[in-house]
Amino acid sequence: MTSPATNHIVLFQGMGNNERGWARLASNFGRVTLLQQGMIQHTEVWEQGACLFNGPETSVVSTRKWDEATFSALTIRRLLARFREQMRGQPADVIIASNYNMGLAALWLRRRGKTRRVIVLLSDYLPLRGSLAVRVHRWITTRLNELVCRRADEVWSVSPRIPTMRVNPRNFVVPLCLEDQAVPAGDRQEIGYIGYPSADHALEILFEICRKHHIRLNLVGRSPYLDSIKHLAPADTVFHGMLSDSVKLNQIFARCFCGYAVYRNTGPQSYSYYGIPSKTFVYFASHTPVVTTLTAHFTPEIENRGIGCVVEPRAEEIEAAILRLRASFPQYREAIGRFLVSWNEGALRFHQERFAAIGLQLESGAKSDSAP
């Protein structure tokens, strides 16, 4: 589909929702500026499926706690500055902004006449649990999410389980675009993990399995918790640090027969219950099957479509699933290829319908077979 030159779509996003693949898909409908702000700061510009600008990645993880303590004041300030730099006085037709922090920035820009429409993307939900300070912080952020959702033109949620979406009657569950690197099978002898490591991710179990079966482990991500358990990892473990670039990630996971996305806490008291297993989407881009737990609303699709194994967070089940994926990798890889095609066709149709509904000028006769 040819992109109408009159539409300018801006994505205010963080990390974990395949933001770059999403920018490429949305560029079917106009010029897309992706402004990432979270653990990294990054800018890209896309048009008609081609990346016109790919800026550097700057880590801002060192300011994460300060940003959370100030209810994302740094994120909002940085986004507004990047928007001014990239747009150079030109308004956007629509801004798709994640959660309350980026949503507040987008609503401010709409108030100033810098965008016609604001879509708020809800990517997670934080239940009220933890210490008193954590519960108070989560209560406030939930109210802020409700505020931006009420004032948005539409609300897109990654999961129907997120209750905040329902404060706006124009709410929809969005099938996020999934990247497809279309890599050959190659020699898959390794395991990969991506994320912000925490005790909930059961990495100690993975360390023992990799050591027992002499499997090299790749860890993408960084956190104080990971620093505290590094000494438990097998000696040949590769610590890649924080990465977002899809090419670099593919180079890592294209060597892996298994992606790891295990959660110890799988119930509604966990934020993972309300979101999407974004780790698995990164693995699928490299046609890598996953071992995971029954956590998110999406998770049953993994076994239904034969693209991975869903287990209880017990060492023996995790080990058996990893060995099963290694023994039957070709059939899982083929299933992932079919899944990505059908899923992205649906994602493209969704965006075409929603963009038309909010008033973007779309080319007549647009086809839905140009999914990435």
HELIX and SHEET records of a PDB file:
HELIX    1   1 GLU A   19  ALA A   26  1                                   8    
HELIX    2   2 VAL A   61  THR A   63  5                                   3    
HELIX    3   3 ARG A   64  ALA A   69  1                                   6    
HELIX    4   4 ALA A   73  MET A   87  1                                  15    
HELIX    5   5 ASN A   99  ARG A  111  1                                  13    
HELIX    6   6 LEU A  132  ARG A  151  1                                  20    
HELIX    7   7 PRO A  163  VAL A  167  5                                   5    
HELIX    8   8 ALA A  199  HIS A  201  5                                   3    
HELIX    9   9 LEU A  203  HIS A  213  1                                  11    
HELIX   10  10 PRO A  224  ILE A  229  1                                   6    
HELIX   11  11 LYS A  230  LEU A  232  5                                   3    
HELIX   12  12 SER A  246  PHE A  253  1                                   8    
HELIX   13  13 TYR A  271  TYR A  273  5                                   3    
HELIX   14  14 SER A  278  ALA A  285  1                                   8    
HELIX   15  15 PRO A  300  ASN A  304  1                                   5    
HELIX   16  16 ALA A  315  ALA A  327  1                                  13    
HELIX   17  17 PHE A  329  ALA A  357  1                                  29    
SHEET    1   A 8 ALA A  50  ASN A  54  0                                        
SHEET    2   A 8 ILE A  40  GLU A  47 -1                                        
SHEET    3   A 8 ARG A  31  GLN A  37 -1                                        
SHEET    4   A 8 HIS A   8  GLN A  13  1                                        
SHEET    5   A 8 ALA A  92  SER A  98  1                                        
SHEET    6   A 8 THR A 115  LEU A 122  1                                        
SHEET    7   A 8 GLU A 154  SER A 157  1                                        
SHEET    8   A 8 ASN A 171  VAL A 173  1                                        
SHEET    1   B 3 ALA A  50  ASN A  54  0                                        
SHEET    2   B 3 ILE A  40  GLU A  47 -1                                        
SHEET    3   B 3 THR A  58  SER A  59 -1                                        
SHEET    1   C 6 VAL A 238  GLY A 241  0                                        
SHEET    2   C 6 ARG A 216  VAL A 220  1                                        
SHEET    3   C 6 GLU A 190  ILE A 194  1                                        
SHEET    4   C 6 CYS A 256  ALA A 261  1                                        
SHEET    5   C 6 VAL A 290  THR A 293  1                                        
SHEET    6   C 6 GLY A 308  VAL A 311  1                                        
END                                                                             
